[in-house]
């Protein structure tokens, strides 16, 4: 970017495969640790000098060092003008061709263990050692990332409980490739990352060079859909819509529904003209129906967001007033019966957003559903209770007995898993539950932190449902272990929006002091410390002075701020 800048750390090295390290000596056209400003042309050049390499070296890696957060790391820079060795792939994947006659007919809901395995091609020491895998549960949507460790040859394997054929994603941080594929009970899905091709596609210099094969290779359930829909996504264009907010709320809602329905119609026509297999068209069409339903369910909030963007000066109170008007005007039959019926087709189970839709409908009592969709909503409600360690009452037990066998099996497996976690949590140490007690709101925070006076304190305002909060806990765990011998207290505060049963299940894995406040107490602290969102972190020095009050600054900065707070005498 013109006038932007980059910096190369003085800790940069060329790490050798035998443990030898070649440190940076100097730079020509740029100096280590100083900013290199990109010229107006958007292109710039400089040279870095290192000691002579071992004789016979064919490629080098480059790293700014592990202490540089988000630093440059480049692997496999070739030193000889030779043809790269061919990637080793199973022949049955290389010769696999899309089957245009494939169909989704006959797909049924089943339960079992799904397996994904694969390999990062061209993997070698020094590269990231994990593949991130996320599965999309038809009951809860995104189930969260699982970090699967790579073997020395770059291979990996992961197995989990699956309810029906569903979408999963695999992402390797050493490339820009995000593979969307299918998993199915008692089946194996194979995913191969071609990071050499991914690097070529993202290189300005080599973007027009001959490709090194496909960016990824896949073998498993519905392979034709995986390849076709990945290419067809570029057909799904959507222009930003400007609404006339001089219209009445009723007129706006009618226009919004018309616009969203027209978008789905255009998408449908686009994929029908693209020469895709019948199965891919069926799958993508099911996804369109799910997407349209979700958008209509969120009509009030979506339109009020458009309203906020239309303001010359954003006014949150006016935006909220618009939301309330739209919500009060929204017709009870806003979603057509034909659309709800389309959601009973088995193909919707395979789509990424179906779980998100089920969650939305599970909280609604005003929308009547039938058939498959109704069964999934019932299963989702039972799953939520089980996942939060809430015993099922007689009515819920009866509902569970009336479900199909796969749904019952999935809920039973979840019960067993959650019970196992609860038992293990009883054995865990390193966390403590505290009571705020009967304290006036204005004295609440002082009362909570008073017992930690003389130590540095990191206060983490969080919630069980907050993804960034949980990600922050995981990211900071190694830092907490490193600082375990320091006078630092990690204090976690949440409110009643974190379900008690779920909170109790999570906190044994979050070492520190824990408080769960009432809504009134939480809202008071929220206002007192001008908190605009969570997670929010407050650091207190040894005297109790606030030295930091903001979002997550990064591990390195957080560690520095905590150690500095310790310096107070």
C-alpha positions in Angstrom: 0.0 0.0 0.0 1.5 3.4 -1.0 2.8 5.4 2.0 2.3 2.3 4.2 5.3 0.8 6.0 6.8 -2.5 7.1 9.6 -3.2 9.5 12.0 -6.1 9.7 13.1 -7.1 13.2 16.8 -7.2 14.2 16.1 -10.7 15.6 15.5 -12.0 12.1 17.3 -15.2 11.1 17.6 -17.9 8.5 16.9 -21.0 10.6 18.7 -24.1 9.4 17.2 -27.6 9.4 20.1 -28.9 11.6 19.6 -26.3 14.3 22.1 -23.8 12.9 20.9 -20.2 12.7 22.1 -17.4 10.4 21.4 -13.9 12.0 20.7 -10.8 10.0 23.9 -8.7 9.5 22.7 -5.6 7.8 20.2 -4.2 5.3 20.7 -2.3 2.1 17.9 0.1 1.4 16.4 -0.5 4.9 17.6 -0.8 8.4 16.4 -3.5 10.8 13.8 -2.3 13.4 13.1 0.9 11.5 10.1 1.6 9.3 10.5 1.1 5.5 7.9 3.4 3.9 6.3 2.1 0.7 6.8 4.5 -2.3 3.8 6.1 -4.1 4.1 3.4 -6.8 3.1 0.8 -4.2 6.3 -1.2 -4.8 9.7 -1.0 -3.1 12.8 -3.1 -2.8 15.6 -3.6 -0.3 18.2 -6.3 0.5 19.0 -8.2 3.7 22.5 -9.6 4.3 23.2 -12.8 6.3 26.3 -15.0 6.8 27.3 -17.5 4.1 25.1 -20.6 4.0 26.3 -24.2 4.1 27.5 -25.5 0.8 24.8 -27.3 -1.2 21.9 -25.4 0.4 18.9 -25.6 -2.0 16.3 -23.5 -0.1 16.1 -21.2 3.0 13.5 -20.2 5.6 13.2 -16.7 7.0 11.9 -15.7 10.4 11.7 -12.6 12.5 11.9 -14.8 15.6 9.3 -16.2 18.0 9.4 -13.1 20.2 8.0 -10.9 17.3 4.2 -11.1 17.4 2.7 -11.7 13.9 6.2 -11.5 12.5 7.2 -12.4 9.0 7.9 -16.1 8.4 8.6 -17.4 4.9 9.3 -21.0 4.2 10.9 -22.8 1.3 12.6 -20.0 -0.6 14.3 -21.7 -3.4 18.0 -20.9 -4.1 18.4 -22.8 -7.3 16.5 -22.4 -10.6 15.3 -25.9 -10.7 11.9 -27.5 -11.1 10.1 -28.1 -7.8 9.6 -31.8 -6.9 6.2 -33.2 -7.6 3.7 -33.2 -4.6 3.0 -36.7 -3.3 -0.7 -37.3 -3.6 -2.8 -40.5 -3.7 -3.5 -41.4 -7.3 -7.2 -41.9 -6.7 -7.5 -38.3 -5.7 -5.5 -37.0 -8.6 -7.6 -38.9 -11.1 -10.9 -38.1 -9.4 -13.4 -36.2 -11.7 -16.7 -34.5 -10.7 -19.7 -36.7 -11.2 -22.4 -34.6 -13.0 -25.0 -37.3 -12.4 -24.6 -37.4 -8.7 -27.7 -36.6 -6.6 -28.6 -35.9 -3.0 -31.5 -38.3 -3.2 -31.4 -41.0 -0.5 -29.5 -38.9 2.0 -30.9 -39.6 5.5 -30.3 -38.5 9.0 -27.8 -40.9 10.7 -25.6 -40.8 13.8 -22.0 -41.9 14.2 -18.3 -41.0 14.4 -17.1 -38.9 11.5 -13.4 -38.8 10.6 -11.3 -36.3 8.7 -7.7 -37.0 7.7 -5.3 -35.5 5.3 -1.9 -33.9 4.9 -0.2 -30.5 4.4 1.8 -31.1 1.3 5.4 -29.7 1.3 5.4 -29.6 5.1 8.7 -29.3 6.8 10.0 -28.3 10.3 9.4 -24.7 11.3 6.0 -24.5 9.8 2.8 -24.1 11.9 2.1 -27.5 13.5 -1.7 -27.4 13.6 -4.7 -27.6 11.3 -7.8 -25.8 12.5 -11.0 -27.8 11.9 -14.6 -26.6 12.6 -17.7 -28.7 12.1 -21.2 -27.3 11.6 -23.7 -29.0 13.8 -27.3 -28.9 12.5 -28.4 -28.2 16.0 -26.0 -25.5 17.1 -24.2 -24.2 14.0 -20.5 -23.6 14.3 -19.2 -25.9 17.0 -15.9 -24.0 17.4 -12.3 -24.7 16.2 -10.4 -27.8 17.1 -6.6 -27.6 16.7 -5.4 -30.9 15.3 -1.6 -31.4 15.6 0.3 -32.4 12.5 2.6 -35.4 12.4 6.2 -34.9 11.3 5.2 -35.7 7.7 2.4 -33.1 7.7 -0.4 -35.6 8.1 -3.3 -35.2 10.5 -6.5 -37.0 11.7 -9.5 -36.1 13.8 -12.7 -37.9 14.8 -16.0 -36.7 16.4 -19.7 -37.4 16.8 -21.7 -36.3 13.8 -25.5 -36.0 13.4 -26.0 -36.5 9.7 -23.9 -35.4 6.8 -22.8 -31.8 7.5 -20.4 -29.1 6.4 -16.9 -28.8 8.0 -14.0 -26.4 7.4 -10.3 -27.0 7.6 -7.8 -24.2 7.7 -4.0 -24.3 7.7 -2.4 -21.2 9.1 0.7 -21.7 7.0 -1.3 -20.9 3.9 -4.4 -18.9 2.9 -6.4 -22.0 2.1 -9.8 -22.5 3.8 -11.3 -25.9 2.6 -15.1 -26.3 2.9 -16.0 -30.0 2.7 -18.5 -32.6 4.1 -18.3 -35.1 6.9 -20.7 -38.0 7.5 -21.2 -40.6 10.3 -19.0 -43.7 9.9 -17.2 -42.2 6.8 -13.7 -40.8 6.2 -13.2 -37.4 4.5 -9.7 -36.7 3.2 -8.3 -33.1 2.8 -4.9 -32.2 1.3 -3.6 -28.7 1.4 -1.4 -27.7 -1.6 0.4 -24.8 0.1 2.7 -24.4 -2.9 -0.2 -23.5 -5.1 -1.8 -21.3 -2.4 1.5 -19.4 -2.1 1.6 -18.9 -5.9 -2.0 -17.6 -6.0 -1.2 -15.0 -3.3 2.0 -13.9 -4.9 2.0 -10.8 -7.1 5.1 -11.9 -8.9 3.9 -15.5 -9.6 0.1 -15.1 -9.8 0.2 -15.6 -13.6 2.6 -18.5 -13.6 1.5 -22.1 -14.3 -0.4 -23.5 -11.4 1.0 -26.3 -9.2 -2.2 -28.3 -9.4 -5.4 -27.5 -7.3 -5.2 -25.4 -4.2 -6.7 -28.3 -2.3 -7.7 -31.9 -2.9 -10.6 -33.7 -1.4 -12.0 -37.2 -1.3 -15.1 -38.1 0.7 -18.9 -37.5 0.9 -20.4 -35.4 -1.9 -17.0 -34.6 -3.5 -18.6 -33.2 -6.6 -20.5 -30.5 -4.5 -17.2 -29.6 -2.7 -15.4 -28.8 -5.9 -18.3 -27.2 -7.8 -19.7 -25.0 -5.1 -16.2 -23.7 -4.2 -15.9 -22.4 -7.8 -19.6 -21.3 -8.0 -19.5 -19.0 -5.0 -18.1 -16.1 -7.1 -21.5 -16.2 -8.9 -23.3 -15.1 -5.7 -23.0 -11.3 -6.0 -25.0 -8.9 -4.0 -25.1 -5.1 -4.3 -25.5 -2.9 -1.3 -29.1 -1.7 -0.9 -30.1 1.8 0.0 -33.5 2.0 1.7 -35.8 5.1 1.8 -36.3 5.7 5.5 -39.0 8.2 4.9 -41.3 5.2 4.3 -43.4 3.8 7.1 -42.0 0.7 9.0 -44.6 -1.4 7.3 -43.4 -0.3 3.8 -39.8 -0.8 4.8 -40.4 -4.3 5.9 -42.3 -5.1 2.7 -39.4 -3.7 0.6 -36.8 -5.5 2.6 -38.6 -8.9 2.1 -39.0 -8.1 -1.6 -35.2 -7.3 -1.9 -34.1 -10.4 -0.1 -36.4 -12.6 -2.1 -35.1 -11.1 -5.3 -31.5 -11.8 -4.3 -32.3 -15.5 -3.8 -34.1 -15.6 -7.1 -31.0 -14.1 -8.9 -28.7 -16.5 -7.2 -30.9 -19.4 -8.2 -30.9 -18.3 -11.8 -27.1 -17.9 -11.7 -26.4 -21.4 -10.6 -28.9 -22.9 -13.0 -27.0 -21.4 -15.9 -23.6 -22.5 -14.6 -23.7 -26.1 -15.8 -23.5 -27.5 -12.2 -24.6 -31.0 -11.3 -28.1 -31.5 -10.0 -26.7 -32.3 -6.5 -24.8 -29.0 -6.3 -27.8 -27.0 -7.4 -30.0 -28.8 -4.8 -27.4 -28.1 -2.1 -26.9 -24.4 -2.9 -30.6 -23.8 -3.3 -31.2 -25.3 0.2 -28.5 -22.9 1.4 -30.4 -20.0 -0.2 -33.6 -20.9 1.6 -31.8 -21.1 4.9 -30.1 -17.7 4.3 -33.4 -16.1 3.3 -35.2 -17.3 6.4 -32.4 -16.1 8.6 -32.5 -12.6 7.0 -36.2 -12.4 7.4 -35.9 -13.4 11.1 -33.5 -10.5 11.5 -35.4 -8.0 9.4 -35.8 -5.4 12.2 -32.2 -5.5 13.3 -30.9 -5.6 9.7 -33.0 -2.6 8.6 -32.1 -0.6 11.7 -28.4 -1.2 10.8 -29.0 0.2 7.3 -30.7 3.1 9.0 -27.6 3.7 11.2 -25.3 3.7 8.2 -27.6 6.2 6.4 -27.2 8.9 9.1 -24.8 11.8 8.5 -23.9 11.5 12.2 -24.6 8.2 13.8 -27.1 8.4 16.6 -27.5 5.1 18.5 -30.7 6.3 20.2 -32.4 7.0 16.9 -31.2 3.6 15.5 -32.7 1.9 18.5 -36.0 3.8 18.2 -36.2 2.6 14.5 -35.5 -1.0 15.6 -38.3 -0.8 18.1 -40.8 0.6 15.5 -39.9 -2.1 13.0 -40.1 -4.9 15.6 -43.5 -3.7 16.8 -44.7 -3.6 13.1 -43.3 -6.9 12.0 -46.2 -9.2 10.8 -46.6 -12.5 12.6 -46.7 -14.2 9.1 -43.7 -12.4 7.7 -42.1 -15.7 6.7 -44.2 -17.5 4.0 -45.4 -21.1 4.7 -43.8 -22.2 1.4 -40.4 -21.1 2.6 -40.9 -22.9 5.9 -41.9 -26.1 4.0 -38.8 -25.9 1.9 -36.8 -26.1 5.1 -38.1 -29.6 5.7 -36.0 -31.0 2.8 -33.1 -33.1 3.9 -30.6 -31.0 1.9 -30.9 -28.1 4.4 -29.2 -30.3 7.0 -26.0 -30.1 5.1 -25.8 -26.3 4.9 -23.4 -24.3 7.1 -26.1 -21.9 8.5 -28.8 -24.5 9.2 -27.7 -24.8 12.9 -27.8 -21.0 13.2 -31.4 -21.1 11.9 -32.4 -23.8 14.2 -31.1 -21.8 17.2 -33.0 -18.8 16.1 -36.3 -20.7 15.6 -35.8 -22.6 18.9 -36.2 -19.3 20.8 -39.3 -18.4 18.9 -42.8 -19.5 20.0 -44.7 -17.5 17.4 -43.5 -19.5 14.4 -45.1 -22.9 13.8 -42.9 -25.6 12.3 -43.5 -29.1 11.2 -41.7 -32.2 10.0 -37.9 -32.4 9.9 -37.4 -28.8 10.9 -39.6 -29.2 14.0 -37.7 -32.3 15.1 -34.4 -30.5 14.8 -35.7 -27.5 16.8 -37.0 -29.9 19.5 -33.6 -31.7 19.5 -31.8 -28.4 19.7 -33.7 -27.3 22.8 -32.9 -30.6 24.5 -29.3 -30.4 23.5 -29.1 -26.9 25.0 -30.4 -28.1 28.3 -28.1 -31.1 28.4 -25.1 -29.0 27.4 -25.8 -26.6 30.3 -26.1 -29.5 32.8 -29.8 -28.9 33.3 -31.6 -32.2 34.2 -34.4 -33.0 31.7 -37.9 -32.9 33.2 -40.6 -35.5 32.5 -41.9 -33.5 29.5 -38.5 -33.2 28.0 -37.8 -36.9 28.6 -41.0 -37.7 26.7 -40.0 -35.4 23.8 -36.6 -37.2 23.6 -38.3 -40.6 23.4 -40.4 -39.4 20.5 -37.4 -38.3 18.4 -35.9 -40.3 15.6 -33.2 -42.8 16.6 -30.3 -40.7 15.2 -31.4 -37.7 17.3 -31.8 -39.8 20.4 -28.4 -41.3 19.9 -26.8 -37.9 19.5 -28.4 -36.5 22.7 -27.4 -39.6 24.6 -23.8 -39.3 23.4 -23.8 -35.6 24.5 -25.2 -36.5 27.9 -22.3 -39.0 28.4 -19.7 -36.5 27.2 -21.0 -33.7 29.4 -21.3 -35.9 32.5 -17.7 -37.0 31.9 -16.6 -33.3 31.8 -18.5 -32.5 35.0 -16.8 -35.4 36.8 -13.4 -34.3 35.6 -14.0 -30.7 36.6 -14.6 -31.8 40.2 -10.9 -33.0 40.2 -9.5 -29.8 38.7 -7.7 -27.2 40.8 -6.3 -23.7 40.1 -9.7 -21.9 40.1 -11.8 -20.5 43.0 -15.4 -19.4 43.0 -16.1 -16.2 45.1 -19.3 -14.5 46.3 -19.6 -10.8 46.0 -21.9 -10.7 49.1 -24.3 -8.0 50.2 -22.3 -4.9 49.3 -23.6 -1.6 48.0 -22.8 -1.2 44.3 -20.5 1.8 44.9 -18.4 -0.4 47.2 -18.6 -3.6 45.1 -15.4 -3.3 43.1 -13.3 -2.2 46.1 -14.7 -5.1 48.1 -13.8 -7.6 45.3 -10.2 -6.5 44.8 -9.4 -5.6 48.4 -8.2 -9.1 49.3 -5.6 -8.8 46.5 -4.0 -5.6 47.6 -0.3 -5.6 47.2 -0.4 -7.7 44.1 -1.0 -6.8 40.4 -4.5 -7.8 39.3 -5.8 -8.5 35.8 -9.6 -8.1 35.8 -11.3 -9.8 32.9 -15.0 -8.8 32.2 -16.4 -11.7 30.1 -19.3 -14.0 29.4 -19.7 -17.7 28.6 -21.3 -16.9 25.2 -18.6 -14.4 24.1 -16.4 -16.1 21.5 -13.6 -13.4 21.7 -13.6 -13.8 25.6 -13.1 -17.5 25.4 -10.4 -17.1 22.7 -8.6 -14.6 25.0 -8.6 -17.2 27.8 -7.0 -19.8 25.6 -4.5 -17.3 24.2 -3.4 -16.1 27.6 -3.1 -19.5 29.3 0.6 -20.0 28.3 1.3 -16.5 29.6 -0.4 -17.3 32.9 1.7 -20.4 33.3 4.8 -18.4 32.7 3.9 -15.8 35.3 2.7 -18.3 37.8 5.4 -17.5 40.3 4.7 -13.7 40.2 2.5 -11.7 42.5 -0.2 -11.5 39.8 -3.9 -12.3 40.3 -6.2 -13.2 37.4 -9.7 -12.1 38.3 -12.7 -13.1 36.1 -16.1 -11.3 36.4 -19.3 -12.2 34.6 -23.0 -11.6 35.0 -26.3 -13.4 34.9 -26.3 -13.5 31.1 -23.8 -16.4 31.6 -26.0 -19.4 32.5 -24.9 -20.6 35.9 -24.6 -24.3 34.9 -22.6 -23.4 31.8 -20.4 -21.0 33.8 -19.7 -23.7 36.4 -18.7 -26.1 33.6 -16.3 -23.7 32.0 -14.4 -22.0 34.9 -12.4 -25.1 36.1 -10.4 -24.7 32.9 -9.8 -20.9 33.6 -7.3 -20.6 36.4 -8.0 -17.7 38.6 -10.6 -16.0 40.9 -14.1 -16.1 39.6 -17.2 -13.9 40.4 -20.7 -14.1 38.9 -22.6 -10.9 39.6 -26.3 -10.0 39.5 -27.5 -8.0 36.5 -27.7 -4.9 38.7 -24.1 -5.3 39.9 -22.8 -6.1 36.5 -24.5 -3.0 34.9 -23.2 -0.8 37.7 -19.6 -1.8 37.0 -20.2 -1.6 33.2 -21.2 2.1 33.6 -18.5 2.9 36.2 -15.6 1.7 34.1 -17.2 2.9 30.8 -17.1 -0.6 29.3 -18.3 -0.6 25.7 -18.1 -4.3 25.0 -16.5 -7.6 26.2 -13.9 -8.8 26.7 -12.7 -5.7 28.6 -9.5 -6.0 30.7 -8.5 -3.8 33.7 -5.1 -3.9 35.2 -4.4 -2.8 38.8 -1.0 -2.1 40.2 0.1 -3.1 43.7 -1.5 0.0 45.2 -4.8 -0.7 43.4 -4.4 2.0 40.8 -5.9 1.3 37.3 -3.1 1.2 34.8 -5.0 -0.2 31.9 -8.7 -0.3 30.8 -9.4 -1.5 27.3 -9.7 -4.6 25.0 -7.2 -7.3 24.3 -3.8 -5.6 23.4 -2.1 -8.9 22.4 -0.1 -11.3 24.5 3.2 -9.5 24.4 1.7 -6.1 25.4 -0.5 -7.7 28.1 2.6 -9.4 29.7 4.5 -6.1 29.6 1.6 -4.2 31.2 1.3 -6.8 34.0 5.0 -6.8 34.7 5.0 -3.0 34.8 2.1 -3.0 37.3 4.3 -5.2 39.5 7.0 -2.5 39.7 4.8 -0.3 41.8 6.0 -0.2 45.4 
